[in-house]
Amino acid sequence: ASPHFMETYTVIGTNINGCKATSMIDVIVNPLPILNVSEDISLCLGNSTILSVSGASNYEWSPSIELNTSTGYVVIASPETEGINSYTITGTDSIGCKKNTTVELIVNSLPTLSISETATICTGDTITIQASGAIEYYWSPEAGLSSRTNNIVSANPSFTETYTVIGTNINGCNATSMID
């Protein structure tokens, strides 16, 4: 990196006899590295994401407890708590100048999905199954169901069937529940 600026300092020393000597020193002030970090990311609890940084030679990430490594320009974050998780990155350039920056992970909760109790019916009967806790639903398998995307469905299976519903909340996070 080229110097940001250079300053020359002069010192004049006088000894006991009154003789003077002059000395000069140049102080070069180098710029700090300019760190470019990946944008703040939003993800669902239980997922992982890649974070990256550039602009220096070496990097140290903190806290590193939920990261796959504490050094390097790319790390994998696997946050285990909801909310905002902040990571500080210290970038050091080739001449030892350091600069800090941060990146935030917004960790969204999973839906709390509930489904009506397990039920027993006779062949040919229909039962209503209700899921709650999400804003979008997807049921499978389709056989014997009145809908694949409603939170309340009618089931008329030909044999014992296990239905799975995937619920998606407002943040796009998914949870799964099953009923026999």
C-alpha atoms as a printed R data frame, in Angstrom:
    type eleno elety resid chain resno       x       y      z
1   ATOM     1    CA   ALA     A     1   0.000   0.000  0.000
2   ATOM     2    CA   SER     A     2   1.228   3.474 -0.788
3   ATOM     3    CA   PRO     A     3   1.779   5.838  2.149
4   ATOM     4    CA   HIS     A     4  -1.137   8.001  3.152
5   ATOM     5    CA   PHE     A     5   1.254  10.793  3.987
6   ATOM     6    CA   MET     A     6   4.779  11.364  5.251
7   ATOM     7    CA   GLU     A     7   5.815  13.773  7.966
8   ATOM     8    CA   THR     A     8   9.424  14.841  8.643
9   ATOM     9    CA   TYR     A     9  10.366  15.632 12.232
10  ATOM    10    CA   THR     A    10  13.530  17.564 13.130
11  ATOM    11    CA   VAL     A    11  15.215  17.491 16.508
12  ATOM    12    CA   ILE     A    12  17.944  19.913 17.558
13  ATOM    13    CA   GLY     A    13  20.088  18.815 20.479
14  ATOM    14    CA   THR     A    14  22.414  21.002 22.507
15  ATOM    15    CA   ASN     A    15  25.171  19.543 24.632
16  ATOM    16    CA   ILE     A    16  26.667  20.988 27.840
17  ATOM    17    CA   ASN     A    17  29.129  23.107 25.834
18  ATOM    18    CA   GLY     A    18  26.398  24.766 23.813
19  ATOM    19    CA   CYS     A    19  27.174  22.834 20.640
20  ATOM    20    CA   LYS     A    20  24.165  21.946 18.538
21  ATOM    21    CA   ALA     A    21  23.410  19.018 16.268
22  ATOM    22    CA   THR     A    22  20.353  18.366 14.103
23  ATOM    23    CA   SER     A    23  18.764  15.085 13.151
24  ATOM    24    CA   MET     A    24  15.673  14.348 11.059
25  ATOM    25    CA   ILE     A    25  13.327  11.396 10.830
26  ATOM    26    CA   ASP     A    26  10.606  10.677  8.297
27  ATOM    27    CA   VAL     A    27   7.430   9.102  9.685
28  ATOM    28    CA   ILE     A    28   5.352   7.349  7.047
29  ATOM    29    CA   VAL     A    29   1.681   6.945  7.919
30  ATOM    30    CA   ASN     A    30   0.085   4.114  5.970
31  ATOM    31    CA   PRO     A    31  -3.664   3.879  5.394
32  ATOM    32    CA   LEU     A    32  -5.742   1.261  7.184
33  ATOM    33    CA   PRO     A    33  -7.043  -1.599  5.055
34  ATOM    34    CA   ILE     A    34 -10.469  -1.088  3.505
35  ATOM    35    CA   LEU     A    35 -12.487  -4.148  4.490
36  ATOM    36    CA   ASN     A    36 -15.370  -5.321  2.334
37  ATOM    37    CA   VAL     A    37 -17.593  -7.775  4.164
38  ATOM    38    CA   SER     A    38 -20.579  -9.780  2.947
39  ATOM    39    CA   GLU     A    39 -23.896  -8.039  3.554
40  ATOM    40    CA   ASP     A    40 -25.914  -8.737  6.682
41  ATOM    41    CA   ILE     A    41 -27.762 -12.012  6.180
42  ATOM    42    CA   SER     A    42 -31.107 -13.319  7.358
43  ATOM    43    CA   LEU     A    43 -31.495 -17.075  7.798
44  ATOM    44    CA   CYS     A    44 -33.624 -19.631  9.622
45  ATOM    45    CA   LEU     A    45 -32.547 -21.220 12.886
46  ATOM    46    CA   GLY     A    46 -30.703 -24.473 12.198
47  ATOM    47    CA   ASN     A    47 -29.293 -23.338  8.856
48  ATOM    48    CA   SER     A    48 -25.722 -22.356  8.001
49  ATOM    49    CA   THR     A    49 -24.403 -19.589  5.784
50  ATOM    50    CA   ILE     A    50 -21.119 -18.453  4.271
51  ATOM    51    CA   LEU     A    51 -19.619 -15.114  5.372
52  ATOM    52    CA   SER     A    52 -16.718 -13.502  3.526
53  ATOM    53    CA   VAL     A    53 -14.411 -10.500  3.772
54  ATOM    54    CA   SER     A    54 -11.746  -8.947  1.540
55  ATOM    55    CA   GLY     A    55  -9.361  -5.994  1.557
56  ATOM    56    CA   ALA     A    56  -6.559  -7.243  3.843
57  ATOM    57    CA   SER     A    57  -4.043 -10.087  4.002
58  ATOM    58    CA   ASN     A    58  -5.115 -11.852  7.199
59  ATOM    59    CA   TYR     A    59  -8.430 -12.010  9.050
60  ATOM    60    CA   GLU     A    60  -9.559 -12.957 12.551
61  ATOM    61    CA   TRP     A    61 -13.249 -13.536 13.363
62  ATOM    62    CA   SER     A    62 -14.801 -13.114 16.801
63  ATOM    63    CA   PRO     A    63 -16.680 -14.678 18.483
64  ATOM    64    CA   SER     A    64 -15.733 -17.859 16.719
65  ATOM    65    CA   ILE     A    65 -17.827 -20.340 18.720
66  ATOM    66    CA   GLU     A    66 -20.481 -20.778 15.986
67  ATOM    67    CA   LEU     A    67 -18.010 -20.516 13.081
68  ATOM    68    CA   ASN     A    68 -16.111 -23.346 11.411
69  ATOM    69    CA   THR     A    69 -12.853 -21.369 11.793
70  ATOM    70    CA   SER     A    70 -11.678 -18.144 13.421
71  ATOM    71    CA   THR     A    71  -9.342 -17.110 10.588
72  ATOM    72    CA   GLY     A    72  -9.522 -16.696  6.838
73  ATOM    73    CA   TYR     A    73 -11.500 -14.672  4.354
74  ATOM    74    CA   VAL     A    74 -14.387 -17.180  4.240
75  ATOM    75    CA   VAL     A    75 -16.128 -18.780  7.226
76  ATOM    76    CA   ILE     A    76 -19.257 -20.874  7.674
77  ATOM    77    CA   ALA     A    77 -21.600 -19.631 10.404
78  ATOM    78    CA   SER     A    78 -24.015 -22.058 12.081
79  ATOM    79    CA   PRO     A    79 -25.818 -19.916 14.666
80  ATOM    80    CA   GLU     A    80 -27.701 -21.763 17.391
81  ATOM    81    CA   THR     A    81 -29.696 -18.868 18.841
82  ATOM    82    CA   GLU     A    82 -32.459 -16.690 17.451
83  ATOM    83    CA   GLY     A    83 -32.019 -12.960 17.080
84  ATOM    84    CA   ILE     A    84 -29.067 -10.919 15.912
85  ATOM    85    CA   ASN     A    85 -25.641 -12.552 15.979
86  ATOM    86    CA   SER     A    86 -22.789 -10.083 15.362
87  ATOM    87    CA   TYR     A    87 -19.296 -11.082 14.303
88  ATOM    88    CA   THR     A    88 -16.272  -8.766 14.394
89  ATOM    89    CA   ILE     A    89 -13.601  -9.224 11.747
90  ATOM    90    CA   THR     A    90 -10.099  -7.824 12.266
91  ATOM    91    CA   GLY     A    91  -8.278  -7.428  8.961
92  ATOM    92    CA   THR     A    92  -4.488  -7.014  8.930
93  ATOM    93    CA   ASP     A    93  -2.701  -5.862  5.785
94  ATOM    94    CA   SER     A    94   0.782  -6.862  4.618
95  ATOM    95    CA   ILE     A    95   2.517  -4.110  6.637
96  ATOM    96    CA   GLY     A    96   0.645  -4.809  9.871
97  ATOM    97    CA   CYS     A    97  -2.066  -2.136  9.792
98  ATOM    98    CA   LYS     A    98  -5.339  -3.382 11.340
99  ATOM    99    CA   LYS     A    99  -8.966  -2.451 10.955
100 ATOM   100    CA   ASN     A   100 -12.180  -3.910 12.407
101 ATOM   101    CA   THR     A   101 -15.588  -4.314 10.823
102 ATOM   102    CA   THR     A   102 -18.710  -6.272 11.710
103 ATOM   103    CA   VAL     A   103 -21.314  -8.411  9.991
104 ATOM   104    CA   GLU     A   104 -24.675  -9.386 11.429
105 ATOM   105    CA   LEU     A   105 -26.708 -12.557 11.018
106 ATOM   106    CA   ILE     A   106 -30.407 -12.215 11.672
107 ATOM   107    CA   VAL     A   107 -31.515 -15.664 12.829
108 ATOM   108    CA   ASN     A   108 -35.262 -16.168 12.436
109 ATOM   109    CA   SER     A   109 -37.273 -18.635 14.486
110 ATOM   110    CA   LEU     A   110 -38.929 -21.712 13.052
111 ATOM   111    CA   PRO     A   111 -42.715 -21.921 13.140
112 ATOM   112    CA   THR     A   112 -44.217 -23.712 16.122
113 ATOM   113    CA   LEU     A   113 -46.299 -26.133 14.127
114 ATOM   114    CA   SER     A   114 -49.075 -28.147 15.747
115 ATOM   115    CA   ILE     A   115 -51.403 -30.645 14.194
116 ATOM   116    CA   SER     A   116 -54.664 -32.201 15.382
117 ATOM   117    CA   GLU     A   117 -54.459 -35.458 17.302
118 ATOM   118    CA   THR     A   118 -53.910 -38.838 15.665
119 ATOM   119    CA   ALA     A   119 -57.239 -40.286 14.642
120 ATOM   120    CA   THR     A   120 -58.649 -43.677 13.740
121 ATOM   121    CA   ILE     A   121 -61.403 -43.924 11.154
122 ATOM   122    CA   CYS     A   122 -63.144 -46.684  9.256
123 ATOM   123    CA   THR     A   123 -62.656 -47.333  5.535
124 ATOM   124    CA   GLY     A   124 -64.675 -44.822  3.553
125 ATOM   125    CA   ASP     A   125 -64.892 -42.286  6.400
126 ATOM   126    CA   THR     A   126 -63.521 -38.759  6.165
127 ATOM   127    CA   ILE     A   127 -61.700 -36.904  8.918
128 ATOM   128    CA   THR     A   128 -60.749 -33.255  9.229
129 ATOM   129    CA   ILE     A   129 -57.101 -32.551 10.047
130 ATOM   130    CA   GLN     A   130 -55.990 -29.106 11.146
131 ATOM   131    CA   ALA     A   131 -52.485 -27.630 11.328
132 ATOM   132    CA   SER     A   132 -51.627 -24.308 12.946
133 ATOM   133    CA   GLY     A   133 -48.626 -22.135 13.735
134 ATOM   134    CA   ALA     A   134 -47.637 -21.087 10.208
135 ATOM   135    CA   ILE     A   135 -48.957 -18.933  7.372
136 ATOM   136    CA   GLU     A   136 -48.435 -21.420  4.526
137 ATOM   137    CA   TYR     A   137 -48.883 -25.179  4.537
138 ATOM   138    CA   TYR     A   138 -47.954 -28.048  2.237
139 ATOM   139    CA   TRP     A   139 -49.315 -31.563  2.862
140 ATOM   140    CA   SER     A   140 -48.042 -34.861  1.487
141 ATOM   141    CA   PRO     A   141 -48.802 -37.391  0.187
142 ATOM   142    CA   GLU     A   142 -51.703 -36.020 -1.810
143 ATOM   143    CA   ALA     A   143 -53.696 -39.292 -1.839
144 ATOM   144    CA   GLY     A   144 -56.985 -38.932  0.006
145 ATOM   145    CA   LEU     A   145 -56.582 -35.222  0.866
146 ATOM   146    CA   SER     A   146 -58.979 -32.439 -0.102
147 ATOM   147    CA   SER     A   147 -56.111 -29.926 -0.479
148 ATOM   148    CA   ARG     A   148 -52.325 -29.803 -0.317
149 ATOM   149    CA   THR     A   149 -52.035 -26.162  0.765
150 ATOM   150    CA   ASN     A   150 -54.773 -25.363  3.317
151 ATOM   151    CA   ASN     A   151 -54.253 -25.503  7.055
152 ATOM   152    CA   ILE     A   152 -57.498 -27.516  7.382
153 ATOM   153    CA   VAL     A   153 -57.835 -30.538  5.116
154 ATOM   154    CA   SER     A   154 -60.222 -33.459  4.808
155 ATOM   155    CA   ALA     A   155 -58.620 -36.868  4.601
156 ATOM   156    CA   ASN     A   156 -60.270 -39.960  3.152
157 ATOM   157    CA   PRO     A   157 -57.409 -42.450  2.807
158 ATOM   158    CA   SER     A   158 -57.917 -45.959  1.421
159 ATOM   159    CA   PHE     A   159 -55.541 -47.422  4.023
160 ATOM   160    CA   THR     A   160 -53.549 -46.302  7.076
161 ATOM   161    CA   GLU     A   161 -51.613 -43.235  5.970
162 ATOM   162    CA   THR     A   162 -49.066 -40.927  7.570
163 ATOM   163    CA   TYR     A   163 -49.527 -37.350  6.403
164 ATOM   164    CA   THR     A   164 -46.749 -34.810  6.661
165 ATOM   165    CA   VAL     A   165 -47.347 -31.063  6.721
166 ATOM   166    CA   ILE     A   166 -44.647 -28.461  6.187
167 ATOM   167    CA   GLY     A   167 -45.497 -25.083  7.677
168 ATOM   168    CA   THR     A   168 -43.802 -21.860  6.614
169 ATOM   169    CA   ASN     A   169 -43.824 -18.742  8.799
170 ATOM   170    CA   ILE     A   170 -43.647 -15.072  7.785
171 ATOM   171    CA   ASN     A   171 -39.811 -15.205  7.647
172 ATOM   172    CA   GLY     A   172 -39.830 -18.135  5.211
173 ATOM   173    CA   CYS     A   173 -38.707 -20.637  7.845
174 ATOM   174    CA   ASN     A   174 -40.102 -24.182  7.755
175 ATOM   175    CA   ALA     A   175 -41.110 -26.796 10.312
176 ATOM   176    CA   THR     A   176 -42.541 -30.279  9.735
177 ATOM   177    CA   SER     A   177 -45.166 -32.295 11.602
178 ATOM   178    CA   MET     A   178 -46.776 -35.676 10.922
179 ATOM   179    CA   ILE     A   179 -50.101 -37.377 11.690
180 ATOM   180    CA   ASP     A   180 -51.071 -41.037 11.266
